[in-house]
Every structure is written in C-alpha cells, then in structure tokens.
C-alpha cells in the first residue's frame, strides 16, 4: 500500500464559508472525503492534516520521512512566504505535488510566486476542489511509473 501525506495550510479549515467566490462552497471535510474516495480507487492510504501553524506543517513533513511515499500539499498563504516549508520538502526529498483551489497566477501579484514550486514535481492550480483530486491522481501516477 502506498502512503501519502495530505497537508492543508492556514485558513483552509474555513473552506465553505471563506471567500466562496474565490474558493467555492465545498468544505474541507468534503474535500477530505473526496480524497479518501479517490484514494480507495487508487489503493492509497492517506494521512491528512490541516494546520494554521507553519512549524506544525514542517514537523509533519519531517515525520513523513520513512513513513510516507509522497506528499500532496496546499500550503495556502505559506506558499508565498515560507522558505521553511520549501526547505522541509527539499530535505525529505519525497515526491510532492502542490495544489491550489484558485488559479494563483490570475490573482494578486504576491500570489504569483511559490517558494515551494521549485522543489515539487508539479503544481495544479485553478480547478477548485478538483485540484486536490487531480493532484492526488498525478502523484499516484508518478509513484507507480
Ligand atoms: C490557495 C491560494 C493562496 O494564495 C491562498 O493564500 C490560500 C489558498 C488556494 O488554494 O487557492 O489560502 O492556496
């Protein structure tokens, strides 16, 4: 069984009520349920964590070493600020896919830069909740090839 760590960054616990015109009305627990459904089909075992704290996310990435085969991450605002998350992903060297609900390149300029993009396999941005499902599929394909 392939084990995947799914990380959701700050404010994603408010999905459903948070800026619905930008992020949609799907809640985080609905996204997690969709991911679990997808994981079953792909024979993946998911460990899912949401945190508003950068260090908690860094700890989770470090703890994935030797336990998980890949990481699916929406680092949310930390995407645009966190060298620590980027360094953690680089340090564990686990195949990682970056996802965003919104298309970050269509939005304010400060969202156009991702600190983690250079250390991930690839990025899926702009498909709403579907970005997660597509990202999980992309990661599963990568790991099985
Ligand atoms: C986001 C985009 C980020 O710019 C923002 O800070 C988020 C969510 C997205 O999924 O579209 O919190 O990562």
Backbone and ligand atoms as CSV (ligand in chain L), in Angstrom:
chain,resi,resn,atom,element,x,y,z
A,1,UNK,N,N,0.853,-1.213,0.000
A,1,UNK,CA,C,0.000,0.000,0.000
A,1,UNK,C,C,0.878,1.250,0.000
A,2,UNK,N,N,0.588,2.175,-0.877
A,2,UNK,CA,C,1.340,3.443,-0.933
A,2,UNK,C,C,0.736,4.448,0.037
A,3,UNK,N,N,1.594,5.051,0.837
A,3,UNK,CA,C,1.131,6.003,1.862
A,3,UNK,C,C,1.434,7.437,1.433
A,4,UNK,N,N,0.409,8.286,1.532
A,4,UNK,CA,C,0.534,9.686,1.097
A,4,UNK,C,C,0.135,10.606,2.245
A,5,UNK,N,N,0.968,11.624,2.457
A,5,UNK,CA,C,0.624,12.668,3.423
A,5,UNK,C,C,-0.078,13.808,2.678
A,6,UNK,N,N,-1.268,14.178,3.151
A,6,UNK,CA,C,-2.012,15.299,2.563
A,6,UNK,C,C,-1.980,16.447,3.567
A,7,UNK,N,N,-1.424,17.589,3.134
A,7,UNK,CA,C,-1.311,18.737,4.038
A,7,UNK,C,C,-2.124,19.920,3.533
A,8,UNK,N,N,-2.904,20.490,4.439
A,8,UNK,CA,C,-3.657,21.707,4.141
A,8,UNK,C,C,-3.124,22.808,5.055
A,9,UNK,N,N,-2.785,23.948,4.459
A,9,UNK,CA,C,-2.218,25.044,5.226
A,9,UNK,C,C,-3.261,25.963,5.846
A,10,UNK,N,N,-2.816,27.164,6.240
A,10,UNK,CA,C,-3.648,28.074,7.028
A,10,UNK,C,C,-4.929,28.533,6.335
A,11,UNK,N,N,-5.961,28.631,7.135
A,11,UNK,CA,C,-7.289,29.135,6.741
A,11,UNK,C,C,-8.099,28.180,5.876
A,12,UNK,N,N,-7.500,27.054,5.506
A,12,UNK,CA,C,-8.262,26.113,4.678
A,12,UNK,C,C,-9.311,25.380,5.512
A,13,UNK,N,N,-9.179,25.440,6.845
A,13,UNK,CA,C,-10.242,24.902,7.709
A,13,UNK,C,C,-11.543,25.691,7.543
A,14,UNK,N,N,-11.447,26.905,6.971
A,14,UNK,CA,C,-12.653,27.736,6.800
A,14,UNK,C,C,-13.289,27.580,5.418
A,15,UNK,N,N,-12.771,26.657,4.617
A,15,UNK,CA,C,-13.354,26.469,3.275
A,15,UNK,C,C,-14.845,26.184,3.393
A,16,UNK,N,N,-15.600,26.733,2.441
A,16,UNK,CA,C,-17.060,26.595,2.501
A,16,UNK,C,C,-17.671,27.927,2.878
A,17,UNK,N,N,-17.038,28.592,3.853
A,17,UNK,CA,C,-17.527,29.915,4.267
A,17,UNK,C,C,-16.552,31.029,3.914
A,18,UNK,N,N,-15.309,30.652,3.589
A,18,UNK,CA,C,-14.253,31.628,3.336
A,18,UNK,C,C,-14.256,32.067,1.871
A,19,UNK,N,N,-14.453,33.354,1.610
A,19,UNK,CA,C,-14.402,33.913,0.249
A,19,UNK,C,C,-14.914,32.910,-0.796
A,20,UNK,N,N,-16.192,32.551,-0.725
A,20,UNK,CA,C,-16.701,31.500,-1.612
A,20,UNK,C,C,-16.577,31.812,-3.110
A,21,UNK,N,N,-16.550,33.113,-3.461
A,21,UNK,CA,C,-16.394,33.438,-4.889
A,21,UNK,C,C,-15.025,33.009,-5.404
A,22,UNK,N,N,-14.063,32.974,-4.502
A,22,UNK,CA,C,-12.700,32.574,-4.891
A,22,UNK,C,C,-12.469,31.082,-4.673
A,23,UNK,N,N,-12.953,30.566,-3.542
A,23,UNK,CA,C,-12.595,29.193,-3.156
A,23,UNK,C,C,-13.737,28.184,-3.257
A,24,UNK,N,N,-14.947,28.659,-3.608
A,24,UNK,CA,C,-16.074,27.743,-3.736
A,24,UNK,C,C,-16.744,27.470,-2.397
A,25,UNK,N,N,-17.741,26.596,-2.438
A,25,UNK,CA,C,-18.533,26.325,-1.230
A,25,UNK,C,C,-18.267,24.950,-0.627
A,26,UNK,N,N,-17.345,24.234,-1.242
A,26,UNK,CA,C,-17.020,22.897,-0.725
A,26,UNK,C,C,-16.203,23.043,0.562
A,27,UNK,N,N,-16.567,22.291,1.578
A,27,UNK,CA,C,-15.844,22.387,2.858
A,27,UNK,C,C,-14.606,21.490,2.842
A,28,UNK,N,N,-13.730,21.718,3.816
A,28,UNK,CA,C,-12.516,20.901,3.884
A,28,UNK,C,C,-12.865,19.439,4.162
A,29,UNK,N,N,-13.882,19.207,4.999
A,29,UNK,CA,C,-14.201,17.790,5.260
A,29,UNK,C,C,-14.778,17.122,4.014
A,30,UNK,N,N,-15.481,17.903,3.175
A,30,UNK,CA,C,-15.950,17.311,1.906
A,30,UNK,C,C,-14.767,17.001,0.977
A,31,UNK,N,N,-13.798,17.912,0.928
A,31,UNK,CA,C,-12.603,17.651,0.109
A,31,UNK,C,C,-11.882,16.405,0.625
A,32,UNK,N,N,-11.744,16.303,1.932
A,32,UNK,CA,C,-11.057,15.133,2.501
A,32,UNK,C,C,-11.817,13.840,2.192
A,33,UNK,N,N,-13.145,13.906,2.228
A,33,UNK,CA,C,-13.947,12.712,1.911
A,33,UNK,C,C,-13.755,12.328,0.437
A,34,UNK,N,N,-13.709,13.338,-0.456
A,34,UNK,CA,C,-13.471,13.053,-1.882
A,34,UNK,C,C,-12.098,12.420,-2.068
A,35,UNK,N,N,-11.117,12.942,-1.329
A,35,UNK,CA,C,-9.758,12.391,-1.447
A,35,UNK,C,C,-9.708,10.947,-0.956
A,36,UNK,N,N,-10.417,10.674,0.142
A,36,UNK,CA,C,-10.427,9.297,0.673
A,36,UNK,C,C,-11.082,8.348,-0.328
A,37,UNK,N,N,-12.134,8.835,-0.988
A,37,UNK,CA,C,-12.826,8.033,-2.004
A,37,UNK,C,C,-11.871,7.714,-3.157
A,38,UNK,N,N,-11.182,8.762,-3.621
A,38,UNK,CA,C,-10.213,8.616,-4.715
A,38,UNK,C,C,-9.081,7.671,-4.297
A,39,UNK,N,N,-8.635,7.816,-3.052
A,39,UNK,CA,C,-7.523,7.016,-2.545
A,39,UNK,C,C,-7.868,5.523,-2.561
A,40,UNK,N,N,-9.119,5.224,-2.228
A,40,UNK,CA,C,-9.568,3.828,-2.230
A,40,UNK,C,C,-9.407,3.236,-3.624
A,41,UNK,N,N,-9.862,4.004,-4.638
A,41,UNK,CA,C,-9.762,3.541,-6.028
A,41,UNK,C,C,-8.315,3.331,-6.450
A,42,UNK,N,N,-7.429,4.172,-5.928
A,42,UNK,CA,C,-6.025,4.136,-6.341
A,42,UNK,C,C,-5.178,3.275,-5.406
A,43,UNK,N,N,-5.826,2.624,-4.446
A,43,UNK,CA,C,-5.125,1.816,-3.433
A,43,UNK,C,C,-4.060,2.619,-2.689
A,44,UNK,N,N,-4.441,3.809,-2.260
A,44,UNK,CA,C,-3.535,4.655,-1.483
A,44,UNK,C,C,-4.055,4.758,-0.063
A,45,UNK,N,N,-3.144,4.934,0.866
A,45,UNK,CA,C,-3.537,5.187,2.250
A,45,UNK,C,C,-3.152,6.637,2.577
A,46,UNK,N,N,-4.131,7.448,2.970
A,46,UNK,CA,C,-3.873,8.872,3.205
A,46,UNK,C,C,-3.770,9.188,4.688
A,47,UNK,N,N,-2.797,10.046,5.014
A,47,UNK,CA,C,-2.796,10.694,6.325
A,47,UNK,C,C,-3.040,12.178,6.037
A,48,UNK,N,N,-4.094,12.743,6.635
A,48,UNK,CA,C,-4.500,14.108,6.287
A,48,UNK,C,C,-4.363,15.021,7.498
A,49,UNK,N,N,-3.754,16.187,7.270
A,49,UNK,CA,C,-3.578,17.151,8.362
A,49,UNK,C,C,-3.810,18.572,7.857
A,50,UNK,N,N,-4.566,19.359,8.611
A,50,UNK,CA,C,-4.673,20.804,8.351
A,50,UNK,C,C,-4.065,21.518,9.536
A,51,UNK,N,N,-3.262,22.555,9.243
A,51,UNK,CA,C,-2.754,23.379,10.347
A,51,UNK,C,C,-2.620,24.830,9.916
A,52,UNK,N,N,-2.851,25.703,10.883
A,52,UNK,CA,C,-2.645,27.138,10.659
A,52,UNK,C,C,-1.234,27.553,11.059
A,53,UNK,N,N,-0.407,26.569,11.459
A,53,UNK,CA,C,0.907,26.877,12.020
A,53,UNK,C,C,2.029,26.302,11.150
A,54,UNK,N,N,2.905,27.166,10.753
A,54,UNK,CA,C,3.992,26.776,9.847
A,54,UNK,C,C,4.842,25.637,10.421
A,55,UNK,N,N,5.199,25.756,11.707
A,55,UNK,CA,C,6.058,24.743,12.322
A,55,UNK,C,C,5.399,23.373,12.400
A,56,UNK,N,N,4.092,23.361,12.587
A,56,UNK,CA,C,3.363,22.082,12.628
A,56,UNK,C,C,3.451,21.406,11.253
A,57,UNK,N,N,3.354,22.221,10.201
A,57,UNK,CA,C,3.446,21.677,8.840
A,57,UNK,C,C,4.874,21.171,8.574
A,58,UNK,N,N,5.870,21.925,9.035
A,58,UNK,CA,C,7.272,21.489,8.885
A,58,UNK,C,C,7.479,20.168,9.631
A,59,UNK,N,N,6.962,20.076,10.863
A,59,UNK,CA,C,7.089,18.829,11.643
A,59,UNK,C,C,6.447,17.651,10.905
A,60,UNK,N,N,5.282,17.898,10.312
A,60,UNK,CA,C,4.572,16.814,9.608
A,60,UNK,C,C,5.371,16.348,8.391
A,61,UNK,N,N,5.973,17.289,7.689
A,61,UNK,CA,C,6.795,16.915,6.516
A,61,UNK,C,C,8.002,16.094,6.974
A,62,UNK,N,N,8.647,16.528,8.040
A,62,UNK,CA,C,9.804,15.771,8.558
A,62,UNK,C,C,9.394,14.371,9.011
A,63,UNK,N,N,8.224,14.289,9.660
A,63,UNK,CA,C,7.754,12.993,10.187
A,63,UNK,C,C,7.357,12.037,9.066
A,64,UNK,N,N,7.142,12.579,7.864
A,64,UNK,CA,C,6.740,11.720,6.728
A,64,UNK,C,C,7.892,10.831,6.261
A,65,UNK,N,N,9.103,11.267,6.563
A,65,UNK,CA,C,10.280,10.525,6.109
A,65,UNK,C,C,10.250,9.090,6.652
A,66,UNK,N,N,10.321,8.138,5.763
A,66,UNK,CA,C,10.295,6.731,6.164
A,66,UNK,C,C,8.896,6.188,6.423
A,67,UNK,N,N,7.894,7.066,6.459
A,67,UNK,CA,C,6.509,6.645,6.730
A,67,UNK,C,C,5.618,6.768,5.495
A,68,UNK,N,N,5.854,7.805,4.692
A,68,UNK,CA,C,5.000,8.117,3.543
A,68,UNK,C,C,5.855,8.063,2.274
A,69,UNK,N,N,5.174,7.778,1.143
A,69,UNK,CA,C,5.919,7.738,-0.132
A,69,UNK,C,C,5.784,9.029,-0.937
A,70,UNK,N,N,4.825,9.887,-0.544
A,70,UNK,CA,C,4.644,11.131,-1.288
A,70,UNK,C,C,3.830,12.121,-0.477
A,71,UNK,N,N,3.824,13.359,-0.939
A,71,UNK,CA,C,3.104,14.432,-0.240
A,71,UNK,C,C,2.257,15.207,-1.241
A,72,UNK,N,N,1.000,15.462,-0.847
A,72,UNK,CA,C,0.107,16.353,-1.597
A,72,UNK,C,C,-0.113,17.559,-0.692
A,73,UNK,N,N,0.217,18.754,-1.175
A,73,UNK,CA,C,0.159,19.910,-0.281
A,73,UNK,C,C,-0.510,21.127,-0.911
A,74,UNK,N,N,-1.446,21.715,-0.169
A,74,UNK,CA,C,-1.898,23.070,-0.438
A,74,UNK,C,C,-1.366,23.897,0.733
A,75,UNK,N,N,-0.261,24.570,0.503
A,75,UNK,CA,C,0.382,25.326,1.587
A,75,UNK,C,C,-0.331,26.656,1.837
A,76,UNK,N,N,-1.369,26.939,1.043
A,76,UNK,CA,C,-2.158,28.171,1.193
A,76,UNK,C,C,-1.226,29.385,1.237
A,77,UNK,N,N,-1.419,30.313,2.186
A,77,UNK,CA,C,-0.616,31.551,2.184
A,77,UNK,C,C,0.876,31.275,2.374
A,78,UNK,N,N,1.222,30.165,3.040
A,78,UNK,CA,C,2.649,29.854,3.229
A,78,UNK,C,C,3.362,29.562,1.907
A,79,UNK,N,N,2.572,29.237,0.876
A,79,UNK,CA,C,3.145,29.054,-0.468
A,79,UNK,C,C,4.014,30.252,-0.833
A,80,UNK,N,N,3.496,31.438,-0.459
A,80,UNK,CA,C,4.110,32.684,-0.935
A,80,UNK,C,C,5.105,33.275,0.054
A,81,UNK,N,N,5.274,32.613,1.205
A,81,UNK,CA,C,6.131,33.206,2.246
A,81,UNK,C,C,7.168,32.248,2.829
A,82,UNK,N,N,6.948,30.944,2.703
A,82,UNK,CA,C,7.692,30.040,3.587
A,82,UNK,C,C,8.894,29.336,2.957
A,83,UNK,N,N,10.064,29.838,3.285
A,83,UNK,CA,C,11.294,29.138,2.918
A,83,UNK,C,C,11.416,27.863,3.764
A,84,UNK,N,N,10.866,27.903,4.982
A,84,UNK,CA,C,10.951,26.732,5.874
A,84,UNK,C,C,10.211,25.527,5.296
A,85,UNK,N,N,9.035,25.762,4.714
A,85,UNK,CA,C,8.293,24.642,4.109
A,85,UNK,C,C,9.045,24.117,2.887
A,86,UNK,N,N,9.565,25.038,2.099
A,86,UNK,CA,C,10.337,24.625,0.923
A,86,UNK,C,C,11.542,23.785,1.342
A,87,UNK,N,N,12.257,24.240,2.370
A,87,UNK,CA,C,13.438,23.503,2.820
A,87,UNK,C,C,13.066,22.132,3.384
A,88,UNK,N,N,11.916,22.058,4.070
A,88,UNK,CA,C,11.476,20.767,4.625
A,88,UNK,C,C,11.179,19.783,3.494
A,89,UNK,N,N,10.490,20.265,2.451
A,89,UNK,CA,C,10.171,19.389,1.308
A,89,UNK,C,C,11.463,18.942,0.623
A,90,UNK,N,N,12.378,19.890,0.451
A,90,UNK,CA,C,13.671,19.539,-0.170
A,90,UNK,C,C,14.439,18.554,0.710
A,91,UNK,N,N,14.364,18.733,2.027
A,91,UNK,CA,C,15.126,17.890,2.953
A,91,UNK,C,C,14.658,16.442,2.924
A,92,UNK,N,N,13.341,16.226,2.922
A,92,UNK,CA,C,12.861,14.836,2.957
A,92,UNK,C,C,12.930,14.190,1.575
A,93,UNK,N,N,12.963,15.046,0.539
A,93,UNK,CA,C,13.076,14.579,-0.852
A,93,UNK,C,C,11.998,13.566,-1.222
A,94,UNK,N,N,10.792,13.738,-0.673
A,94,UNK,CA,C,9.674,12.872,-1.070
A,94,UNK,C,C,8.960,13.525,-2.253
A,95,UNK,N,N,8.551,12.729,-3.257
A,95,UNK,CA,C,7.806,13.304,-4.375
A,95,UNK,C,C,6.586,14.067,-3.847
A,96,UNK,N,N,6.472,15.320,-4.260
A,96,UNK,CA,C,5.435,16.204,-3.725
A,96,UNK,C,C,4.693,16.892,-4.867
A,97,UNK,N,N,3.376,16.989,-4.721
A,97,UNK,CA,C,2.559,17.734,-5.680
A,97,UNK,C,C,1.911,18.900,-4.931
A,98,UNK,N,N,2.015,20.080,-5.526
A,98,UNK,CA,C,1.458,21.318,-4.950
A,98,UNK,C,C,0.114,21.597,-5.615
A,99,UNK,N,N,-0.889,21.878,-4.803
A,99,UNK,CA,C,-2.200,22.199,-5.380
A,99,UNK,C,C,-2.741,23.502,-4.796
A,100,UNK,N,N,-3.567,24.161,-5.606
A,100,UNK,CA,C,-4.309,25.347,-5.170
A,100,UNK,C,C,-5.704,25.295,-5.767
A,101,UNK,N,N,-6.669,25.686,-4.958
A,101,UNK,CA,C,-8.047,25.743,-5.467
A,101,UNK,C,C,-8.166,26.815,-6.548
A,102,UNK,N,N,-7.657,28.011,-6.235
A,102,UNK,CA,C,-7.745,29.118,-7.182
A,102,UNK,C,C,-6.533,29.092,-8.114
A,103,UNK,N,N,-6.662,29.795,-9.251
A,103,UNK,CA,C,-5.519,29.952,-10.144
A,103,UNK,C,C,-4.683,31.117,-9.614
A,104,UNK,N,N,-3.594,30.791,-8.934
A,104,UNK,CA,C,-2.823,31.835,-8.226
A,104,UNK,C,C,-2.214,32.848,-9.204
A,105,UNK,N,N,-2.079,32.474,-10.475
A,105,UNK,CA,C,-1.466,33.378,-11.471
A,105,UNK,C,C,-2.457,34.395,-12.032
A,106,UNK,N,N,-3.744,34.173,-11.745
A,106,UNK,CA,C,-4.800,35.087,-12.197
A,106,UNK,C,C,-5.090,36.129,-11.135
A,107,UNK,N,N,-4.459,35.990,-9.971
A,107,UNK,CA,C,-4.819,36.800,-8.809
A,107,UNK,C,C,-3.744,37.857,-8.509
A,108,UNK,N,N,-3.741,38.401,-7.299
A,108,UNK,CA,C,-2.790,39.461,-6.956
A,108,UNK,C,C,-1.356,38.988,-7.242
A,109,UNK,N,N,-0.499,39.958,-7.553
A,109,UNK,CA,C,0.862,39.617,-7.930
A,109,UNK,C,C,1.617,38.852,-6.827
A,110,UNK,N,N,1.324,39.177,-5.542
A,110,UNK,CA,C,2.078,38.493,-4.479
A,110,UNK,C,C,1.792,37.001,-4.432
A,111,UNK,N,N,0.695,36.570,-5.108
A,111,UNK,CA,C,0.386,35.122,-5.126
A,111,UNK,C,C,1.055,34.411,-6.301
A,112,UNK,N,N,1.710,35.179,-7.181
A,112,UNK,CA,C,2.280,34.556,-8.381
A,112,UNK,C,C,3.546,33.772,-8.076
A,113,UNK,N,N,4.171,34.101,-6.940
A,113,UNK,CA,C,5.411,33.386,-6.608
A,113,UNK,C,C,5.149,32.299,-5.566
A,114,UNK,N,N,5.601,31.092,-5.893
A,114,UNK,CA,C,5.534,29.984,-4.932
A,114,UNK,C,C,6.956,29.598,-4.546
A,115,UNK,N,N,7.230,29.632,-3.234
A,115,UNK,CA,C,8.551,29.210,-2.760
A,115,UNK,C,C,8.725,27.705,-2.890
A,116,UNK,N,N,7.602,26.987,-2.928
A,116,UNK,CA,C,7.753,25.523,-2.941
A,116,UNK,C,C,7.755,24.935,-4.362
A,117,UNK,N,N,7.304,25.717,-5.343
A,117,UNK,CA,C,7.223,25.187,-6.719
A,117,UNK,C,C,8.539,24.567,-7.209
A,118,UNK,N,N,9.714,25.164,-6.901
A,118,UNK,CA,C,10.959,24.576,-7.418
A,118,UNK,C,C,11.334,23.231,-6.792
A,119,UNK,N,N,10.675,22.833,-5.698
A,119,UNK,CA,C,11.059,21.560,-5.065
A,119,UNK,C,C,9.954,20.505,-5.166
A,120,UNK,N,N,8.925,20.775,-5.968
A,120,UNK,CA,C,7.860,19.780,-6.154
A,120,UNK,C,C,7.921,19.204,-7.571
A,121,UNK,N,N,7.210,18.084,-7.780
A,121,UNK,CA,C,7.158,17.500,-9.126
A,121,UNK,C,C,6.411,18.451,-10.043
A,122,UNK,N,N,5.271,18.957,-9.560
A,122,UNK,CA,C,4.455,19.850,-10.369
A,122,UNK,C,C,3.353,20.458,-9.539
A,123,UNK,N,N,2.602,21.341,-10.194
A,123,UNK,CA,C,1.605,22.154,-9.497
A,123,UNK,C,C,0.285,22.108,-10.270
A,124,UNK,N,N,-0.817,22.016,-9.526
A,124,UNK,CA,C,-2.153,22.085,-10.142
A,124,UNK,C,C,-2.897,23.212,-9.455
A,125,UNK,N,N,-3.355,24.176,-10.240
A,125,UNK,CA,C,-3.865,25.420,-9.680
A,125,UNK,C,C,-5.062,25.886,-10.495
A,126,UNK,N,N,-6.199,26.107,-9.826
A,126,UNK,CA,C,-7.316,26.744,-10.527
A,126,UNK,C,C,-8.534,25.884,-10.773
A,127,UNK,N,N,-8.543,24.658,-10.300
A,127,UNK,CA,C,-9.668,23.761,-10.576
A,127,UNK,C,C,-10.579,23.565,-9.368
A,128,UNK,N,N,-10.528,24.491,-8.440
A,128,UNK,CA,C,-11.357,24.373,-7.244
A,128,UNK,C,C,-11.001,23.114,-6.472
A,129,UNK,N,N,-12.011,22.506,-5.855
A,129,UNK,CA,C,-11.764,21.297,-5.065
A,129,UNK,C,C,-11.157,20.185,-5.925
A,130,UNK,N,N,-11.451,20.222,-7.225
A,130,UNK,CA,C,-10.908,19.210,-8.138
A,130,UNK,C,C,-9.387,19.227,-8.213
A,131,UNK,N,N,-8.773,20.378,-7.897
A,131,UNK,CA,C,-7.299,20.443,-7.926
A,131,UNK,C,C,-6.699,19.347,-7.044
A,132,UNK,N,N,-7.364,19.090,-5.901
A,132,UNK,CA,C,-6.847,18.067,-4.988
A,132,UNK,C,C,-6.925,16.674,-5.609
A,133,UNK,N,N,-8.097,16.377,-6.220
A,133,UNK,CA,C,-8.279,15.042,-6.801
A,133,UNK,C,C,-7.294,14.832,-7.948
A,134,UNK,N,N,-7.152,15.880,-8.791
A,134,UNK,CA,C,-6.219,15.792,-9.914
A,134,UNK,C,C,-4.789,15.649,-9.402
A,135,UNK,N,N,-4.479,16.380,-8.344
A,135,UNK,CA,C,-3.137,16.312,-7.762
A,135,UNK,C,C,-2.834,14.932,-7.207
A,136,UNK,N,N,-3.831,14.339,-6.547
A,136,UNK,CA,C,-3.626,13.004,-5.984
A,136,UNK,C,C,-3.396,11.993,-7.094
A,137,UNK,N,N,-4.187,12.113,-8.173
A,137,UNK,CA,C,-4.010,11.213,-9.328
A,137,UNK,C,C,-2.631,11.372,-9.941
A,138,UNK,N,N,-2.210,12.635,-10.094
A,138,UNK,CA,C,-0.895,12.913,-10.682
A,138,UNK,C,C,0.214,12.296,-9.822
A,139,UNK,N,N,0.070,12.420,-8.515
A,139,UNK,CA,C,1.075,11.863,-7.595
A,139,UNK,C,C,1.083,10.336,-7.674
A,140,UNK,N,N,-0.114,9.746,-7.703
A,140,UNK,CA,C,-0.217,8.280,-7.787
A,140,UNK,C,C,0.416,7.782,-9.090
A,141,UNK,N,N,0.132,8.465,-10.196
A,141,UNK,CA,C,0.724,8.087,-11.493
A,141,UNK,C,C,2.248,8.161,-11.417
A,142,UNK,N,N,2.730,9.255,-10.847
A,142,UNK,CA,C,4.178,9.454,-10.735
A,142,UNK,C,C,4.813,8.327,-9.925
A,143,UNK,N,N,4.172,7.974,-8.813
A,143,UNK,CA,C,4.748,6.972,-7.908
A,143,UNK,C,C,4.687,5.569,-8.503
A,144,UNK,N,N,3.726,5.340,-9.401
A,144,UNK,CA,C,3.599,3.978,-9.945
A,144,UNK,C,C,4.367,3.820,-11.263
A,145,UNK,N,N,4.974,4.899,-11.743
A,145,UNK,CA,C,5.658,4.783,-13.039
A,145,UNK,C,C,7.158,4.538,-12.873
L,1,LIG,C1,C,-4.659,28.988,-2.073
L,1,LIG,C2,C,-4.115,30.259,-2.745
L,1,LIG,C3,C,-3.290,31.076,-1.775
L,1,LIG,O1,O,-2.825,32.264,-2.421
L,1,LIG,C4,C,-4.126,31.499,-0.578
L,1,LIG,O2,O,-3.321,32.174,0.364
L,1,LIG,C5,C,-4.862,30.370,0.043
L,1,LIG,C6,C,-5.418,29.309,-0.793
L,1,LIG,C7,C,-5.620,28.208,-2.980
L,1,LIG,O3,O,-5.870,27.045,-2.696
L,1,LIG,O4,O,-6.134,28.768,-3.969
L,1,LIG,O5,O,-5.089,30.363,1.257
L,1,LIG,O6,O,-3.564,28.137,-1.766
